[in-house]
């Protein structure tokens, strides 16, 4: 990436943003807007439509019409594939522009954003473009005078609510399989990260997606998100975000049409380091990146470091060195390692967790404070806290910030107990030179993703899903397609 190009894109003004409904850009029904404030410097970038329940209902009705007239689902798989590939091409062609616009909106460091946002989104759309004509129906093994057919059909209208930490990446995890299977989609971005998704949706229509098949409504979750959840005309609702919101969406489904709801929720992922790890220095560097990248605002962040007692002090020292070597700063500078916390509210919440951890007996060995306040942005130093007990708030509650809690353990049994000691089960890791121990930990730690001698990096060929209060269903891989299809049986007497 060229810094001059990034600077030029940063300087470009951003027009007021509107809803995208039926292929047209439209204002909120009451004309209301809300400011888009950059976490880089606290300045207002532009405005976006503050959606109403009526706006969401209009988008859902448009999506339903598009589905029922089969303008998308009725196209041959080869035609849908061609359009999705063209969409991926356009995302790649506009990758730096999309990445910079997203960073201005949500604060992710540009090096990570470029790969994880447009890079990942294009790859995901392309993956499902290639998958869509490999999804076959089935013939049941019935008696000779019966033909039992199992058809795989699109579900209809999909509602997708996307978080602010990686909007394009996570948005593509929903949009790729949903559109590939022939559904129509209504997308609700986060209030603090809508810009890149609006532009990405615009590129879909440039690629040839029929109007009405993809609609985007911006605004407050308590208004437009609730309207989506309560709609009688949304068939499947997919969501990535907090457990509290996930619970409300399940309630909305029960109060409306019993729509299927798939949730990817929080995590308190354990990163377990044994003394026999093959390279403790490498483990420390990777563990630091696993919690501090994107200012800790990663669903699968390794926020609980469980370290075998005999190496605890040395390993913590290595983590601290790695943390202190990471540059916090303007996320649009290519030498920045850690960008901005997404908002003032999120930063305030992070700092309160530090205060609570200290009050509960934790020791702050590095960080714990706001930095670069003079810029007007929302930045926090990478923070390491030792002496965190299993029942401490920092062990039990998701922070979603650059805060690492460290807890020692004495043996494998205690490590497993600690790893399983929360209501969450999204991700985890084990560092060990023992193949047997690695397999045991993979089997015994209750989580959707378990890394061995690494942290992060799982690509689109494998699913991401949680257990416990980390949610249900899977994003990524061929398994994600299952959320967006209905099975229909044809029982034919010959």
C-alpha positions, 0 to 999 in steps of 0.5 A, a space after each residue: 500500500 502506498 501512503 500517498 494514495 491512502 492520504 489522498 483517499 482520506 482527504 476525499 469528502 464523503 457525501 451524505 449517505 442514504 438507504 439503498 432500497 429497490 436499487 435506489 438511494 432514498 432518504 429516511 421516510 421522515 428525513 432524519 439523519 445521524 452523524 458519522 463520527 470518525 474514531 480517528 480524530 472525533 470529527 464528523 465525516 458526513 451524515 447517514 439516514 436515520 431509518 424508521 420502522 417504516 423504512 425497514 418495512 419498505 425494504 423488506 417488502 421490496 425484498 419480498 417482491 424481488 424474491 417472489 417474482 424470481 428475478 434472482 432465484 429464477 436465474 440459472 446458476 451460471 448467471 448468478 455465478 457470473 454476477 457474483 464473480 463480477 461483484 468480487 472483481 469490483 470489490 478487488 478493483 476498489 479495495 483500497 478505496 473501500 478499506 480507507 473508507 471503512 477505516 475512517 468509519 470504524 478505526 481498524 488499522 489499515 494494514 489489517 483492514 485492507 486484508 480482512 475487509 475488501 480482501 476477505 469480502 471478495 474472496 468470500 463472495 467468490 467462494 460462494 459463487 463457485 459453490 452455488 452450482 455444486 449444491 445438489 438435491 437428493 434421491 431418497 432410498 425408497 421402495 421401487 414404486 416410489 421416487 423420493 426427491 429432496 429439493 434444496 430451495 432458497 428460504 426467501 427473505 434474509 435479514 442480516 444485522 452486521 457489527 462494526 468491527 469488520 463490516 465487510 468481512 462479516 457482511 460477506 459471510 452473510 451475503 455470500 451464501 444467502 445470495 448464492 442460494 437465490 435469496 433476497 437480503 435486507 442488510 442493517 449495518 452498525 450505526 458506527 460502521 455503515 460506509 463500506 457496506 453501503 459502497 459494497 452494496 452499490 458495487 453489487 448492482 454495478 455487477 448486475 444484481 437485480 434491483 430489490 435483491 439486496 437492500 440496505 437500511 441504516 439507523 439505530 438498532 433499537 428502531 430498524 433492527 427491532 423492525 426487522 426482528 418483528 417483521 412477519 415477512 423475514 424468513 431467516 435472521 442472521 446476526 453477529 454482535 452482543 448476547 444482549 441483542 441476540 436475546 432480543 432478536 430471539 424474543 422478536 422471532 417468538 413474537 412474530 413469525 417464528 423466523 429462524 434466527 442464527 447468532 454469532 455472539 460474544 466470546 471470552 476465548 482462552 489462549 492456553 500456553 503450556 511450558 512445552 510449547 515449541 517456541 515460547 517467543 513466537 507464542 508470545 508474539 502471536 498471543 499479543 496479536 491475537 488480543 491487541 489487533 484491531 484494538 481487541 475488537 475481534 469476536 475470537 480475540 484471545 482475551 484470556 491468557 492461561 499460562 502454566 505456572 512454571 513459565 508464567 513470569 517469563 511468558 508475561 514478560 515476553 507478552 509485555 515486550 510484544 505489547 509495548 513494541 506495538 505502535 498505537 496511532 492513526 489507523 491510516 498510517 501504514 506503520 500503525 499496529 493498533 488503531 482506534 477503539 470504535 467509539 467514545 462509549 466503547 473506550 469508556 467501557 474498556 477503561 471501566 473494565 480496567 478499574 474493575 479488574 484492579 479493584 478485584 485484585 488484578 495487577 496492571 503490568 502495562 497499559 490500562 489507559 487512554 492515549 493520544 487524547 489530544 488527537 480527538 480520537 479514541 485510542 487505548 494502550 494495549 493492556 496486560 493484567 495479571 492475577 486475574 482469578 477464574 471468577 473475576 469480571 475480566 475472566 467472565 465478561 467480554 470486553 471487546 477491547 485491547 485488554 488481556 487477563 492472565 491466569 496461571 494454572 498448574 496442570 492440564 486438568 486445571 487448564 481445561 477447567 479454566 478454559 471451560 469456565 465461562 458461559 462462552 464457547 467461540 474460540 480458543 487455542 493451545 500451545 504445546 509440543 505434545 500431539 496427544 495433549 493437543 488432541 485432548 485439548 481440542 476434544 475437551 475445550 468446549 468451543 467452536 474453533 480451537 487453534 493449535 500452536 497458532 491463533 487466528 487465520 482460519 480461512 473460508 474453508 472451515 466454519 466459524 460458529 459458537 457453542 453455549 452463549 456464543 451462539 448457534 449456526 455457522 458462518 464460512 465454509 459450505 456449512 454456512 449454506 445450510 442456513 439459507 436453504 429449505 429442504 422440500 420433499 417430493 414423494 412421487 408414486 410411480 
